[in-house]
Amino acid sequence: MLDARTLLTVFPILSFFVMIFILLMYFNNNNTRSFSYFALSYVLNFLSILMISMIGILPQIFSVITADILFVIHVSLLTISIEILNDRERVTANFMHIMFIVIMTAILLIFTYGSSNYELRNILFTASSIIQYSIIIYIVYTRIKGMENKYNYSPMLISMSLTVILFVLRLAGLISSSSSGFLFEADFVLFVALLIVLVNLFIAYSYLHIISTDKSDELKRLHLLNVSQLERVKKISETDKLTGLSNRHLIDKILNEELNEYRNSGRPFSLVLLDINNFKKINDKYGHLTGDKVIQFVANSLTSVTRNYDLVGRWGGDEFIVILKNSTLKVANKVKENINTYFIENVFSEENLTINCSIGLSEIKPEMNLDDFIKVADSLMYIDKTKKKPN
């Protein structure tokens, strides 16, 4: 059978291991502000129980009053940590906890000073603990009731409720002992105190479960954020800033992919290379801002007359490229006709300009590498430009 001395030995041992476990979790990358309060609260809880076990070694009044004050602070810090976890941190709330600690310390000191008031002090301390834990229950319950929670608060709600029930039983035992003179505190009340320590293990577990869930959710969120940022960086690195078309980097990548596919499966592809005629004169006459708008107009025009799976890109300056996937030179000639027709029928409205372009075509052949492939289209484009020069 557990006697008082055995229980007073078990208390600090259990609390010590709980404290060590929580501190290890804290230093293992879980040092959030909420967890800081939580870890500190369980350090104080261990010190409180240690002071109780020191009765007989230290003066009883010193041990008991120190233990009770440390426990009051422990519960206050526990409440604050849960408030922060629930996004309810406020300066006024922290101030209220400080005032509660100060008031309870004063009351405990007053009622401990006289030995005749010792039983009443125990009753007041137990009642204050019931109030503090009830506040935590209210915080957790309102969180669940509001359906705002992304965590499972049920274990914490159960453990806090058990703690209140045990403190109520302790209070009943103290009141019964005080009124009847029966030595209830040495047996039942002390056993209830042990149960409270055990329930504190469950409170620690429920909080750590929430923290681990939060950590997991945070890692998932960071992963998604990193993926999103990587995709954004990739898009920027492959997009021409002025036109929104594919840039030279992506064009080179797609050309290599199409060449490999052609060599592996024989799937053809063709190229349209386009240059805006007299672009320098447009820049000189209307300014570079208008010149940029002309480039954007041509980019949008090419996108509208090509297929969704073809790649339209800005080759550089006023030159554009269209990679026609799974297409022969016959398809490329059709695209060339569509481009010329579009620029005849649609003028650059801002300056009422008819845009004229030189176009060169190329179809991949077995003996070609990419340089040869592009060189054919480039040569034909300049021949087309020569034909379109005014006499």
Sequence and secondary structure as in RCSB ss.txt:
>XXXX:A:sequence
MLDARTLLTVFPILSFFVMIFILLMYFNNNNTRSFSYFALSYVLNFLSILMISMIGILPQIFSVITADILFVIHV
SLLTISIEILNDRERVTANFMHIMFIVIMTAILLIFTYGSSNYELRNILFTASSIIQYSIIIYIVYTRIKGMENK
YNYSPMLISMSLTVILFVLRLAGLISSSSSGFLFEADFVLFVALLIVLVNLFIAYSYLHIISTDKSDELKRLHLL
NVSQLERVKKISETDKLTGLSNRHLIDKILNEELNEYRNSGRPFSLVLLDINNFKKINDKYGHLTGDKVIQFVAN
SLTSVTRNYDLVGRWGGDEFIVILKNSTLKVANKVKENINTYFIENVFSEENLTINCSIGLSEIKPEMNLDDFIK
VADSLMYIDKTKKKPN
>XXXX:A:secstr
   HHHHHHHHHHHHHHHHHHHHHHHHTT   HHHHHHHHHHHHHHHHHHHHHTBTTB HHHHHHHHHHHHHHHH
HHHHHHHHHHTT   HHHHHHHHHHHHHHHHHHHHHHHSGGGHHHHHHHHHHHHHHHHHHHHHHHHHHHHTT  S
S  HHHHHHHHHHHHHHHHHHHHHHHHHHH    IIIIIHHHHHHHHHHHHHHHHHHHHHHHHHHHHHHHHHHHH
HHHHHHHHHHHHTB TTT SB HHHHHHHHHHHHHHHHHH   EEEEEEEETTHHHHHHHH HHHHHHHHHHHHH
HHHHHS TTSEEEEEETTEEEEEEET  HHHHHHHHHHHHHHHHH  BTTTTB   EEEEEEE  TT  HHHHHH
HHHHHHHHHHHHHS  
